[in-house]
Amino acid sequence: MKAGGDGSSRSPLARRIAVAVVGGTVTLGGIAMIVLPGPALIVIPLGLSILATEFPWARRYLRKCRTAATRWKEKIVTRAKGRSAGKTAVRSLGAPSVTAPARAYARRRGIRDGSDD
């Protein structure tokens, strides 16, 4: 008698092997994307999630990834709250690119800013 379509004919070993191959391939692809173009920070946890369905060690690594991501997010949010929008713009664009047009405008208008002395 043939096995039904409920998946009961598959052995647990075959499932573990399939999960290992698929999850391992996705994870290795994500690791390669660290140096190659691609969304490594999305693909690596995806591969670990696949592996975590069968392997406890992958669950531990996935938990570490989540903890690290939460810490990074909190650190970024804390830094962003500490800066005003103006300071952030100056730092991201670079002070010379922001101040040079303002100084040129002030010179044309005859306004002294004290830096020309």
Secondary structure, 3 states (H helix, E strand, C coil): CCCCCCCCCCCHHHHHHHHHHHHHHHHHHHHHCCCCCCCHHHHHHHHHHHHHCCCHHHHHHHHHHHHHHHHHHHHHHHHHHHCCHHHHHHHHHCHHHHHHHHHHHHHHHCCCCCCCC
